[in-house]
Structure formats: structure tokens, C-alpha cells
Amino acid sequence: MAEGFELDLVEISPNAEPPVCKIMDYKKFLYEQKKRDKMLKAKSTQITVKEIRFGPQTDEHDYDFKRKNAEKFLKEGSKLKAFVFFKGRSIIYKEQGQILLLKLATDLEEWGKVEAMPVLEGKRMIMFIAPKKKAK
């Protein structure tokens, strides 16, 4: 029948019982399949991680500036990695670093949720914040 219509016999799903075949133009089938794959790839979201670095004794103005940037990153849909970097003997201010990160988390509550609470890893105290899903 396929030869009569000058088309190809294309096997759609070989695992079905019995296998499903269609009479169609094979090149058109490949083109549509490639187009469908491209659409699926475009719809998938790429998660980017943006970093914001604080010191244990970050000034209020610097904090506000970095908070606004963090807010912008979360609105864009990026994950946020906020960390306090302790240099030299500033490691004795661990509590200040933790307070700073928790303050950031409460300020950004509207745009993101805390994925991982502040954890000390070496000379860094790290916290992850994920963007909230947008209501459709």
C-alpha cells in the first residue's frame, strides 16, 4: 500500500503488540520529531545558581544592596547561594554570620524559600534559597 501511494511505511512504536506502523513520508516524520524534541528542550528550565558573599560584619548599606540583588535573582528564577566568608580570626563571629544569613532569609521570604539552613563548611557559612513557584 505504501509503495502505491509513493510513501514510506514507518514503524511508530516497535514495542507495542502488534507493532504500530503508519504510511507517511519518512523525512517529514523525522522533521516533526526533531521539531517536537526542540520544543520539549525549550520548555525545560535551566536552573542557575547565583552567589552572594557577605562578611561577618557587613554594613547595613552593603547588606541592603546585596539583598536587592538577591531579590532580583530570585525574581528571575535563579537559585541563590548566600554565604558568609570568614577571613583569618573572624571565625569567632560565627553567630553574627548566622544571624546575617537568617535575616536575609526572612527578608527574602516573599520571593524564595530556604532550601538549606546556614551550615559552616570550613571558612564559609552557606545557605541556599530557592525561588518560589509563580502562580499560573
N, CA, C and O atoms as CSV, one atom per row, in Angstrom:
chain,resi,resn,atom,element,x,y,z
A,1,MET,N,N,0.829,-1.202,0.000
A,1,MET,CA,C,0.000,0.000,0.000
A,1,MET,C,C,0.870,1.260,0.000
A,1,MET,O,O,0.570,2.233,-0.692
A,2,ALA,N,N,1.972,1.227,0.801
A,2,ALA,CA,C,2.849,2.386,0.902
A,2,ALA,C,C,3.480,2.694,-0.456
A,2,ALA,O,O,3.568,3.858,-0.848
A,3,GLU,N,N,3.914,1.673,-1.164
A,3,GLU,CA,C,4.507,1.880,-2.481
A,3,GLU,C,C,3.485,2.433,-3.457
A,3,GLU,O,O,3.833,3.216,-4.341
A,4,GLY,N,N,2.221,2.032,-3.308
A,4,GLY,CA,C,1.154,2.529,-4.182
A,4,GLY,C,C,0.948,4.024,-4.010
A,4,GLY,O,O,0.676,4.726,-4.983
A,5,PHE,N,N,1.073,4.521,-2.780
A,5,PHE,CA,C,0.932,5.964,-2.509
A,5,PHE,C,C,2.256,6.722,-2.647
A,5,PHE,O,O,2.302,7.938,-2.458
A,6,GLU,N,N,3.325,6.001,-2.976
A,6,GLU,CA,C,4.675,6.549,-3.071
A,6,GLU,C,C,5.114,7.192,-1.753
A,6,GLU,O,O,5.712,8.268,-1.739
A,7,LEU,N,N,4.804,6.507,-0.646
A,7,LEU,CA,C,5.196,6.939,0.697
A,7,LEU,C,C,5.985,5.823,1.365
A,7,LEU,O,O,6.266,4.794,0.750
A,8,ASP,N,N,6.341,6.035,2.631
A,8,ASP,CA,C,7.128,5.053,3.372
A,8,ASP,C,C,6.265,4.423,4.466
A,8,ASP,O,O,5.327,5.040,4.969
A,9,LEU,N,N,6.600,3.194,4.817
A,9,LEU,CA,C,5.965,2.511,5.949
A,9,LEU,C,C,6.856,2.762,7.163
A,9,LEU,O,O,7.974,2.252,7.234
A,10,VAL,N,N,6.361,3.547,8.113
A,10,VAL,CA,C,7.156,3.961,9.266
A,10,VAL,C,C,6.650,3.250,10.508
A,10,VAL,O,O,5.456,3.272,10.808
A,11,GLU,N,N,7.584,2.610,11.238
A,11,GLU,CA,C,7.243,1.919,12.479
A,11,GLU,C,C,7.228,2.957,13.608
A,11,GLU,O,O,8.265,3.529,13.945
A,12,ILE,N,N,6.046,3.194,14.186
A,12,ILE,CA,C,5.877,4.228,15.207
A,12,ILE,C,C,6.311,3.721,16.577
A,12,ILE,O,O,7.149,4.346,17.226
A,13,SER,N,N,5.754,2.596,17.026
A,13,SER,CA,C,6.163,2.039,18.326
A,13,SER,C,C,6.440,0.549,18.163
A,13,SER,O,O,5.518,-0.262,18.067
A,14,PRO,N,N,7.727,0.204,18.135
A,14,PRO,CA,C,8.101,-1.197,17.908
A,14,PRO,C,C,7.819,-2.098,19.103
A,14,PRO,O,O,7.723,-3.314,18.934
A,15,ASN,N,N,7.682,-1.545,20.303
A,15,ASN,CA,C,7.490,-2.366,21.500
A,15,ASN,C,C,6.043,-2.788,21.713
A,15,ASN,O,O,5.768,-3.675,22.522
A,16,ALA,N,N,5.104,-2.151,20.985
A,16,ALA,CA,C,3.684,-2.497,21.151
A,16,ALA,C,C,3.423,-3.876,20.561
A,16,ALA,O,O,4.194,-4.371,19.739
A,17,GLU,N,N,2.331,-4.483,20.990
A,17,GLU,CA,C,1.981,-5.817,20.485
A,17,GLU,C,C,0.626,-5.737,19.822
A,17,GLU,O,O,-0.347,-5.620,20.567
A,18,PRO,N,N,0.445,-5.785,18.556
A,18,PRO,CA,C,1.439,-5.852,17.473
A,18,PRO,C,C,2.090,-4.475,17.256
A,18,PRO,O,O,1.522,-3.460,17.660
A,19,PRO,N,N,3.275,-4.429,16.623
A,19,PRO,CA,C,3.955,-3.144,16.377
A,19,PRO,C,C,3.086,-2.189,15.559
A,19,PRO,O,O,2.393,-2.604,14.630
A,20,VAL,N,N,3.134,-0.891,15.924
A,20,VAL,CA,C,2.308,0.110,15.255
A,20,VAL,C,C,3.109,0.737,14.120
A,20,VAL,O,O,4.237,1.189,14.315
A,21,CYS,N,N,2.504,0.758,12.923
A,21,CYS,CA,C,3.142,1.345,11.747
A,21,CYS,C,C,2.181,2.321,11.080
A,21,CYS,O,O,0.963,2.193,11.200
A,22,LYS,N,N,2.748,3.303,10.373
A,22,LYS,CA,C,1.944,4.283,9.636
A,22,LYS,C,C,2.511,4.436,8.249
A,22,LYS,O,O,3.710,4.264,8.027
A,23,ILE,N,N,1.632,4.764,7.312
A,23,ILE,CA,C,2.079,5.075,5.959
A,23,ILE,C,C,2.206,6.591,5.895
A,23,ILE,O,O,1.209,7.308,5.981
A,24,MET,N,N,3.457,7.084,5.740
A,24,MET,CA,C,3.718,8.532,5.707
A,24,MET,C,C,5.060,8.791,5.056
A,24,MET,O,O,5.809,7.868,4.737
A,25,ASP,N,N,5.350,10.081,4.866
A,25,ASP,CA,C,6.641,10.492,4.337
A,25,ASP,C,C,7.649,10.450,5.486
A,25,ASP,O,O,7.487,11.175,6.467
A,26,TYR,N,N,8.680,9.620,5.384
A,26,TYR,CA,C,9.634,9.400,6.473
A,26,TYR,C,C,10.418,10.669,6.808
A,26,TYR,O,O,10.674,10.952,7.978
A,27,LYS,N,N,10.795,11.427,5.786
A,27,LYS,CA,C,11.558,12.659,6.047
A,27,LYS,C,C,10.706,13.671,6.811
A,27,LYS,O,O,11.215,14.382,7.677
A,28,LYS,N,N,9.424,13.738,6.498
A,28,LYS,CA,C,8.515,14.634,7.211
A,28,LYS,C,C,8.366,14.169,8.663
A,28,LYS,O,O,8.303,14.992,9.576
A,29,PHE,N,N,8.309,12.861,8.871
A,29,PHE,CA,C,8.213,12.278,10.213
A,29,PHE,C,C,9.447,12.656,11.040
A,29,PHE,O,O,9.311,13.060,12.195
A,30,LEU,N,N,10.656,12.528,10.460
A,30,LEU,CA,C,11.885,12.897,11.160
A,30,LEU,C,C,11.912,14.387,11.500
A,30,LEU,O,O,12.338,14.781,12.586
A,31,TYR,N,N,11.447,15.210,10.548
A,31,TYR,CA,C,11.418,16.654,10.760
A,31,TYR,C,C,10.500,17.002,11.936
A,31,TYR,O,O,10.874,17.791,12.803
A,32,GLU,N,N,9.308,16.419,11.964
A,32,GLU,CA,C,8.354,16.697,13.040
A,32,GLU,C,C,8.874,16.199,14.387
A,32,GLU,O,O,8.664,16.846,15.413
A,33,GLN,N,N,9.545,15.059,14.385
A,33,GLN,CA,C,10.107,14.511,15.612
A,33,GLN,C,C,11.210,15.433,16.154
A,33,GLN,O,O,11.281,15.682,17.358
A,34,LYS,N,N,12.063,15.934,15.260
A,34,LYS,CA,C,13.137,16.847,15.657
A,34,LYS,C,C,12.541,18.146,16.210
A,34,LYS,O,O,13.034,18.696,17.195
A,35,LYS,N,N,11.477,18.628,15.564
A,35,LYS,CA,C,10.798,19.847,15.993
A,35,LYS,C,C,10.177,19.653,17.386
A,35,LYS,O,O,10.257,20.546,18.229
A,36,ARG,N,N,9.563,18.499,17.623
A,36,ARG,CA,C,8.953,18.187,18.924
A,36,ARG,C,C,10.016,18.114,20.018
A,36,ARG,O,O,9.809,18.616,21.122
A,37,ASP,N,N,11.160,17.487,19.710
A,37,ASP,CA,C,12.255,17.405,20.675
A,37,ASP,C,C,12.790,18.797,21.022
A,37,ASP,O,O,13.118,19.075,22.176
A,38,LYS,N,N,12.872,19.657,20.020
A,38,LYS,CA,C,13.361,21.017,20.230
A,38,LYS,C,C,12.394,21.796,21.129
A,38,LYS,O,O,12.826,22.554,21.997
A,39,MET,N,N,11.098,21.611,20.920
A,39,MET,CA,C,10.086,22.278,21.750
A,39,MET,C,C,10.201,21.826,23.200
A,39,MET,O,O,10.140,22.649,24.113
A,40,LEU,N,N,10.369,20.514,23.419
A,40,LEU,CA,C,10.494,19.989,24.777
A,40,LEU,C,C,11.733,20.536,25.459
A,40,LEU,O,O,11.710,20.858,26.647
A,41,LYS,N,N,12.817,20.640,24.699
A,41,LYS,CA,C,14.061,21.169,25.257
A,41,LYS,C,C,13.906,22.639,25.628
A,41,LYS,O,O,14.441,23.086,26.644
A,42,ALA,N,N,13.180,23.387,24.812
A,42,ALA,CA,C,12.971,24.814,25.078
A,42,ALA,C,C,12.103,25.019,26.314
A,42,ALA,O,O,12.296,25.980,27.059
A,43,LYS,N,N,11.148,24.117,26.534
A,43,LYS,CA,C,10.259,24.241,27.687
A,43,LYS,C,C,10.928,23.851,28.990
A,43,LYS,O,O,10.515,24.310,30.055
A,44,SER,N,N,11.957,23.011,28.929
A,44,SER,CA,C,12.648,22.618,30.157
A,44,SER,C,C,13.414,23.810,30.697
A,44,SER,O,O,13.970,24.600,29.934
A,45,THR,N,N,13.439,23.935,32.009
A,45,THR,CA,C,14.073,25.099,32.613
A,45,THR,C,C,15.485,24.767,33.071
A,45,THR,O,O,15.744,23.701,33.629
A,46,GLN,N,N,16.380,25.696,32.823
A,46,GLN,CA,C,17.750,25.571,33.288
A,46,GLN,C,C,17.843,26.287,34.631
A,46,GLN,O,O,17.477,27.458,34.734
A,47,ILE,N,N,18.320,25.609,35.643
A,47,ILE,CA,C,18.454,26.219,36.956
A,47,ILE,C,C,19.857,26.798,37.088
A,47,ILE,O,O,20.855,26.087,36.975
A,48,THR,N,N,19.907,28.096,37.327
A,48,THR,CA,C,21.191,28.738,37.540
A,48,THR,C,C,21.328,29.068,39.016
A,48,THR,O,O,20.340,29.361,39.689
A,49,VAL,N,N,22.537,29.021,39.508
A,49,VAL,CA,C,22.807,29.337,40.914
A,49,VAL,C,C,23.620,30.616,40.964
A,49,VAL,O,O,24.731,30.679,40.437
A,50,LYS,N,N,23.063,31.630,41.599
A,50,LYS,CA,C,23.752,32.904,41.772
A,50,LYS,C,C,24.305,32.957,43.192
A,50,LYS,O,O,23.674,32.472,44.130
A,51,GLU,N,N,25.475,33.544,43.340
A,51,GLU,CA,C,26.113,33.615,44.661
A,51,GLU,C,C,26.157,35.046,45.166
A,51,GLU,O,O,26.373,35.991,44.407
A,52,ILE,N,N,25.947,35.180,46.469
A,52,ILE,CA,C,26.105,36.471,47.135
A,52,ILE,C,C,26.990,36.243,48.342
A,52,ILE,O,O,26.739,35.351,49.153
A,53,ARG,N,N,28.035,37.064,48.455
A,53,ARG,CA,C,29.031,36.880,49.515
A,53,ARG,C,C,28.940,38.017,50.524
A,53,ARG,O,O,28.881,39.192,50.163
A,54,PHE,N,N,28.932,37.644,51.773
A,54,PHE,CA,C,28.923,38.608,52.869
A,54,PHE,C,C,30.155,38.398,53.726
A,54,PHE,O,O,30.780,37.338,53.691
A,55,GLY,N,N,30.497,39.415,54.494
A,55,GLY,CA,C,31.484,39.284,55.555
A,55,GLY,C,C,30.721,39.181,56.862
A,55,GLY,O,O,29.540,39.529,56.896
A,56,PRO,N,N,31.340,38.721,57.936
A,56,PRO,CA,C,30.602,38.573,59.189
A,56,PRO,C,C,30.126,39.909,59.759
A,56,PRO,O,O,29.159,39.949,60.519
A,57,GLN,N,N,30.795,40.993,59.397
A,57,GLN,CA,C,30.402,42.300,59.912
A,57,GLN,C,C,30.034,43.233,58.759
A,57,GLN,O,O,30.517,44.363,58.681
A,58,THR,N,N,29.162,42.739,57.858
A,58,THR,CA,C,28.724,43.519,56.705
A,58,THR,C,C,27.881,44.705,57.176
A,58,THR,O,O,26.992,44.550,58.014
A,59,ASP,N,N,28.166,45.881,56.636
A,59,ASP,CA,C,27.464,47.109,56.999
A,59,ASP,C,C,26.020,47.059,56.487
A,59,ASP,O,O,25.710,46.300,55.568
A,60,GLU,N,N,25.149,47.863,57.079
A,60,GLU,CA,C,23.719,47.864,56.732
A,60,GLU,C,C,23.492,48.268,55.275
A,60,GLU,O,O,22.660,47.662,54.599
A,61,HIS,N,N,24.202,49.265,54.784
A,61,HIS,CA,C,24.031,49.707,53.398
A,61,HIS,C,C,24.458,48.610,52.421
A,61,HIS,O,O,23.771,48.356,51.432
A,62,ASP,N,N,25.586,47.962,52.696
A,62,ASP,CA,C,26.062,46.871,51.843
A,62,ASP,C,C,25.068,45.715,51.861
A,62,ASP,O,O,24.797,45.089,50.836
A,63,TYR,N,N,24.534,45.447,53.048
A,63,TYR,CA,C,23.549,44.366,53.183
A,63,TYR,C,C,22.323,44.665,52.324
A,63,TYR,O,O,21.836,43.784,51.614
A,64,ASP,N,N,21.814,45.910,52.382
A,64,ASP,CA,C,20.630,46.279,51.602
A,64,ASP,C,C,20.890,46.141,50.107
A,64,ASP,O,O,20.031,45.668,49.363
A,65,PHE,N,N,22.077,46.553,49.671
A,65,PHE,CA,C,22.445,46.457,48.260
A,65,PHE,C,C,22.446,44.993,47.800
A,65,PHE,O,O,21.910,44.660,46.743
A,66,LYS,N,N,23.053,44.139,48.608
A,66,LYS,CA,C,23.141,42.717,48.249
A,66,LYS,C,C,21.772,42.036,48.350
A,66,LYS,O,O,21.476,41.118,47.585
A,67,ARG,N,N,20.941,42.485,49.289
A,67,ARG,CA,C,19.591,41.925,49.430
A,67,ARG,C,C,18.763,42.240,48.174
A,67,ARG,O,O,18.010,41.395,47.689
A,68,LYS,N,N,18.912,43.465,47.656
A,68,LYS,CA,C,18.180,43.846,46.438
A,68,LYS,C,C,18.632,42.992,45.256
A,68,LYS,O,O,17.810,42.575,44.440
A,69,ASN,N,N,19.927,42.736,45.163
A,69,ASN,CA,C,20.421,41.856,44.093
A,69,ASN,C,C,19.872,40.447,44.260
A,69,ASN,O,O,19.480,39.812,43.281
A,70,ALA,N,N,19.843,39.955,45.491
A,70,ALA,CA,C,19.322,38.615,45.756
A,70,ALA,C,C,17.847,38.533,45.364
A,70,ALA,O,O,17.396,37.544,44.788
A,71,GLU,N,N,17.114,39.584,45.686
A,71,GLU,CA,C,15.693,39.650,45.333
A,71,GLU,C,C,15.522,39.571,43.822
A,71,GLU,O,O,14.646,38.865,43.323
A,72,LYS,N,N,16.369,40.306,43.097
A,72,LYS,CA,C,16.325,40.304,41.630
A,72,LYS,C,C,16.618,38.904,41.087
A,72,LYS,O,O,15.944,38.440,40.167
A,73,PHE,N,N,17.624,38.231,41.656
A,73,PHE,CA,C,17.976,36.882,41.202
A,73,PHE,C,C,16.813,35.915,41.407
A,73,PHE,O,O,16.525,35.098,40.533
A,74,LEU,N,N,16.146,36.004,42.556
A,74,LEU,CA,C,15.026,35.106,42.841
A,74,LEU,C,C,13.849,35.393,41.917
A,74,LEU,O,O,13.152,34.468,41.499
A,75,LYS,N,N,13.619,36.660,41.596
A,75,LYS,CA,C,12.537,37.006,40.673
A,75,LYS,C,C,12.806,36.455,39.281
A,75,LYS,O,O,11.877,36.085,38.563
A,76,GLU,N,N,14.090,36.401,38.898
A,76,GLU,CA,C,14.473,35.840,37.596
A,76,GLU,C,C,14.292,34.328,37.566
A,76,GLU,O,O,14.232,33.732,36.490
A,77,GLY,N,N,14.205,33.700,38.742
A,77,GLY,CA,C,14.039,32.255,38.811
A,77,GLY,C,C,15.325,31.510,39.102
A,77,GLY,O,O,15.367,30.286,38.971
A,78,SER,N,N,16.371,32.213,39.491
A,78,SER,CA,C,17.644,31.563,39.816
A,78,SER,C,C,17.656,31.158,41.278
A,78,SER,O,O,17.020,31.793,42.119
A,79,LYS,N,N,18.392,30.089,41.571
A,79,LYS,CA,C,18.619,29.720,42.971
A,79,LYS,C,C,19.665,30.670,43.528
A,79,LYS,O,O,20.460,31.243,42.783
A,80,LEU,N,N,19.657,30.830,44.832
A,80,LEU,CA,C,20.582,31.759,45.460
A,80,LEU,C,C,21.435,31.013,46.476
A,80,LEU,O,O,20.932,30.267,47.317
A,81,LYS,N,N,22.735,31.236,46.373
A,81,LYS,CA,C,23.679,30.671,47.341
A,81,LYS,C,C,24.280,31.853,48.079
A,81,LYS,O,O,25.151,32.550,47.558
A,82,ALA,N,N,23.805,32.070,49.303
A,82,ALA,CA,C,24.315,33.174,50.106
A,82,ALA,C,C,25.326,32.597,51.082
A,82,ALA,O,O,25.063,31.580,51.725
A,83,PHE,N,N,26.480,33.241,51.195
A,83,PHE,CA,C,27.468,32.743,52.141
A,83,PHE,C,C,28.226,33.858,52.809
A,83,PHE,O,O,28.444,34.927,52.239
A,84,VAL,N,N,28.621,33.580,54.036
A,84,VAL,CA,C,29.446,34.499,54.810
A,84,VAL,C,C,30.843,33.904,54.809
A,84,VAL,O,O,31.036,32.746,55.180
A,85,PHE,N,N,31.817,34.705,54.389
A,85,PHE,CA,C,33.193,34.233,54.309
A,85,PHE,C,C,33.965,34.791,55.501
A,85,PHE,O,O,34.027,36.004,55.704
A,86,PHE,N,N,34.543,33.898,56.273
A,86,PHE,CA,C,35.304,34.297,57.455
A,86,PHE,C,C,36.790,34.296,57.116
A,86,PHE,O,O,37.351,33.262,56.753
A,87,LYS,N,N,37.428,35.471,57.237
A,87,LYS,CA,C,38.866,35.578,56.972
A,87,LYS,C,C,39.619,35.560,58.297
A,87,LYS,O,O,39.189,36.173,59.274
A,88,GLY,N,N,40.715,34.873,58.322
A,88,GLY,CA,C,41.599,34.878,59.490
A,88,GLY,C,C,40.884,34.545,60.780
A,88,GLY,O,O,40.259,33.492,60.904
A,89,ARG,N,N,40.980,35.451,61.744
A,89,ARG,CA,C,40.383,35.191,63.053
A,89,ARG,C,C,38.924,35.608,63.150
A,89,ARG,O,O,38.326,35.503,64.222
A,90,SER,N,N,38.342,36.075,62.063
A,90,SER,CA,C,36.937,36.491,62.102
A,90,SER,C,C,35.997,35.302,62.300
A,90,SER,O,O,34.788,35.492,62.432
A,91,ILE,N,N,36.531,34.088,62.320
A,91,ILE,CA,C,35.729,32.883,62.546
A,91,ILE,C,C,35.073,32.920,63.926
A,91,ILE,O,O,34.117,32.188,64.179
A,92,ILE,N,N,35.584,33.773,64.819
A,92,ILE,CA,C,34.973,33.872,66.151
A,92,ILE,C,C,33.603,34.549,66.084
A,92,ILE,O,O,32.864,34.535,67.068
A,93,TYR,N,N,33.253,35.145,64.927
A,93,TYR,CA,C,31.957,35.807,64.764
A,93,TYR,C,C,30.948,34.912,64.039
A,93,TYR,O,O,30.132,35.394,63.254
A,94,LYS,N,N,31.014,33.613,64.308
A,94,LYS,CA,C,30.099,32.663,63.654
A,94,LYS,C,C,28.640,33.051,63.865
A,94,LYS,O,O,27.831,32.984,62.940
A,95,GLU,N,N,28.308,33.460,65.094
A,95,GLU,CA,C,26.924,33.796,65.417
A,95,GLU,C,C,26.446,34.983,64.580
A,95,GLU,O,O,25.307,34.999,64.114
A,96,GLN,N,N,27.329,35.990,64.389
A,96,GLN,CA,C,26.959,37.155,63.585
A,96,GLN,C,C,26.687,36.747,62.136
A,96,GLN,O,O,25.765,37.257,61.500
A,97,GLY,N,N,27.494,35.829,61.629
A,97,GLY,CA,C,27.293,35.333,60.266
A,97,GLY,C,C,25.972,34.616,60.131
A,97,GLY,O,O,25.253,34.803,59.150
A,98,GLN,N,N,25.648,33.792,61.118
A,98,GLN,CA,C,24.398,33.047,61.079
A,98,GLN,C,C,23.206,34.000,61.188
A,98,GLN,O,O,22.207,33.830,60.489
A,99,ILE,N,N,23.309,34.988,62.052
A,99,ILE,CA,C,22.236,35.984,62.205
A,99,ILE,C,C,22.026,36.736,60.887
A,99,ILE,O,O,20.891,36.997,60.489
A,100,LEU,N,N,23.122,37.080,60.221
A,100,LEU,CA,C,23.058,37.797,58.947
A,100,LEU,C,C,22.324,36.962,57.893
A,100,LEU,O,O,21.467,37.479,57.176
A,101,LEU,N,N,22.660,35.674,57.801
A,101,LEU,CA,C,22.010,34.812,56.804
A,101,LEU,C,C,20.537,34.589,57.135
A,101,LEU,O,O,19.701,34.556,56.232
A,102,LEU,N,N,20.215,34.437,58.400
A,102,LEU,CA,C,18.816,34.243,58.784
A,102,LEU,C,C,18.003,35.516,58.540
A,102,LEU,O,O,16.829,35.451,58.177
A,103,LYS,N,N,18.634,36.668,58.742
A,103,LYS,CA,C,17.974,37.944,58.450
A,103,LYS,C,C,17.681,38.039,56.950
A,103,LYS,O,O,16.610,38.491,56.547
A,104,LEU,N,N,18.640,37.610,56.133
A,104,LEU,CA,C,18.449,37.598,54.683
A,104,LEU,C,C,17.289,36.682,54.307
A,104,LEU,O,O,16.464,37.027,53.461
A,105,ALA,N,N,17.232,35.515,54.941
A,105,ALA,CA,C,16.158,34.557,54.650
A,105,ALA,C,C,14.792,35.156,54.971
A,105,ALA,O,O,13.850,35.000,54.194
A,106,THR,N,N,14.677,35.842,56.109
A,106,THR,CA,C,13.383,36.441,56.466
A,106,THR,C,C,13.035,37.600,55.542
A,106,THR,O,O,11.862,37.805,55.230
A,107,ASP,N,N,14.031,38.364,55.097
A,107,ASP,CA,C,13.775,39.474,54.178
A,107,ASP,C,C,13.337,38.988,52.793
A,107,ASP,O,O,12.573,39.663,52.103
A,108,LEU,N,N,13.826,37.818,52.399
A,108,LEU,CA,C,13.507,37.284,51.062
A,108,LEU,C,C,12.385,36.248,51.092
A,108,LEU,O,O,12.154,35.550,50.104
A,109,GLU,N,N,11.689,36.149,52.225
A,109,GLU,CA,C,10.615,35.165,52.389
A,109,GLU,C,C,9.563,35.264,51.292
A,109,GLU,O,O,9.010,34.252,50.862
A,110,GLU,N,N,9.289,36.481,50.841
A,110,GLU,CA,C,8.248,36.718,49.844
A,110,GLU,C,C,8.609,36.123,48.478
A,110,GLU,O,O,7.720,35.692,47.744
A,111,TRP,N,N,9.891,36.094,48.133
A,111,TRP,CA,C,10.322,35.671,46.802
A,111,TRP,C,C,10.950,34.283,46.763
A,111,TRP,O,O,11.048,33.682,45.693
A,112,GLY,N,N,11.377,33.766,47.910
A,112,GLY,CA,C,12.015,32.453,47.908
A,112,GLY,C,C,11.886,31.759,49.235
A,112,GLY,O,O,11.555,32.370,50.251
A,113,LYS,N,N,12.158,30.451,49.210
A,113,LYS,CA,C,12.117,29.690,50.460
A,113,LYS,C,C,13.487,29.074,50.708
A,113,LYS,O,O,14.213,28.730,49.776
A,114,VAL,N,N,13.816,28.946,51.977
A,114,VAL,CA,C,15.128,28.430,52.360
A,114,VAL,C,C,15.169,26.941,52.054
A,114,VAL,O,O,14.329,26.172,52.521
A,115,GLU,N,N,16.151,26.550,51.269
A,115,GLU,CA,C,16.326,25.147,50.906
A,115,GLU,C,C,17.233,24.450,51.906
A,115,GLU,O,O,17.000,23.299,52.273
A,116,ALA,N,N,18.272,25.157,52.347
A,116,ALA,CA,C,19.204,24.607,53.331
A,116,ALA,C,C,19.555,25.713,54.324
A,116,ALA,O,O,19.961,26.807,53.932
A,117,MET,N,N,19.396,25.422,55.589
A,117,MET,CA,C,19.711,26.389,56.640
A,117,MET,C,C,21.227,26.634,56.658
A,117,MET,O,O,21.989,25.831,56.118
A,118,PRO,N,N,21.666,27.742,57.279
A,118,PRO,CA,C,23.100,28.054,57.305
A,118,PRO,C,C,23.938,26.937,57.928
A,118,PRO,O,O,23.660,26.476,59.035
A,119,VAL,N,N,24.961,26.515,57.199
A,119,VAL,CA,C,25.862,25.454,57.645
A,119,VAL,C,C,27.290,25.945,57.467
A,119,VAL,O,O,27.627,26.528,56.436
A,120,LEU,N,N,28.126,25.710,58.468
A,120,LEU,CA,C,29.522,26.123,58.405
A,120,LEU,C,C,30.338,25.035,57.713
A,120,LEU,O,O,30.379,23.891,58.167
A,121,GLU,N,N,30.992,25.407,56.602
A,121,GLU,CA,C,31.865,24.488,55.870
A,121,GLU,C,C,33.228,25.157,55.736
A,121,GLU,O,O,33.419,26.026,54.885
A,122,GLY,N,N,34.147,24.762,56.554
A,122,GLY,CA,C,35.466,25.384,56.536
A,122,GLY,C,C,35.382,26.820,57.013
A,122,GLY,O,O,35.003,27.075,58.156
A,123,LYS,N,N,35.736,27.770,56.138
A,123,LYS,CA,C,35.676,29.183,56.497
A,123,LYS,C,C,34.455,29.873,55.904
A,123,LYS,O,O,34.390,31.102,55.876
A,124,ARG,N,N,33.493,29.099,55.433
A,124,ARG,CA,C,32.283,29.651,54.835
A,124,ARG,C,C,31.052,29.131,55.558
A,124,ARG,O,O,30.986,27.958,55.926
A,125,MET,N,N,30.084,30.002,55.758
A,125,MET,CA,C,28.777,29.590,56.253
A,125,MET,C,C,27.818,29.769,55.086
A,125,MET,O,O,27.605,30.886,54.615
A,126,ILE,N,N,27.236,28.661,54.617
A,126,ILE,CA,C,26.478,28.666,53.369
A,126,ILE,C,C,24.998,28.407,53.630
A,126,ILE,O,O,24.633,27.620,54.504
A,127,MET,N,N,24.143,29.095,52.843
A,127,MET,CA,C,22.702,28.890,52.895
A,127,MET,C,C,22.158,28.964,51.464
A,127,MET,O,O,22.565,29.829,50.689
A,128,PHE,N,N,21.247,28.066,51.121
A,128,PHE,CA,C,20.629,28.056,49.791
A,128,PHE,C,C,19.183,28.521,49.886
A,128,PHE,O,O,18.453,28.133,50.798
A,129,ILE,N,N,18.779,29.358,48.932
A,129,ILE,CA,C,17.396,29.825,48.853
A,129,ILE,C,C,16.904,29.550,47.429
A,129,ILE,O,O,17.544,29.941,46.453
A,130,ALA,N,N,15.761,28.874,47.328
A,130,ALA,CA,C,15.170,28.552,46.031
A,130,ALA,C,C,14.015,29.516,45.759
A,130,ALA,O,O,13.301,29.904,46.685
A,131,PRO,N,N,13.826,29.906,44.496
A,131,PRO,CA,C,12.709,30.824,44.173
A,131,PRO,C,C,11.369,30.130,44.372
A,131,PRO,O,O,11.244,28.920,44.181
A,132,LYS,N,N,10.374,30.913,44.758
A,132,LYS,CA,C,9.022,30.354,44.898
A,132,LYS,C,C,8.440,30.181,43.503
A,132,LYS,O,O,8.768,30.935,42.586
A,133,LYS,N,N,7.578,29.187,43.351
A,133,LYS,CA,C,6.944,28.936,42.058
A,133,LYS,C,C,5.966,30.056,41.771
A,133,LYS,O,O,5.276,30.535,42.671
A,134,LYS,N,N,5.909,30.474,40.509
A,134,LYS,CA,C,4.995,31.532,40.105
A,134,LYS,C,C,3.608,30.936,39.912
A,134,LYS,O,O,3.468,29.873,39.308
A,135,ALA,N,N,2.587,31.611,40.418
A,135,ALA,CA,C,1.205,31.143,40.248
A,135,ALA,C,C,0.768,31.377,38.808
A,135,ALA,O,O,0.979,32.449,38.240
A,136,LYS,N,N,0.152,30.343,38.231
A,136,LYS,CA,C,-0.284,30.456,36.823
A,136,LYS,C,C,-1.744,30.853,36.766
A,136,LYS,O,O,-2.301,31.000,35.678
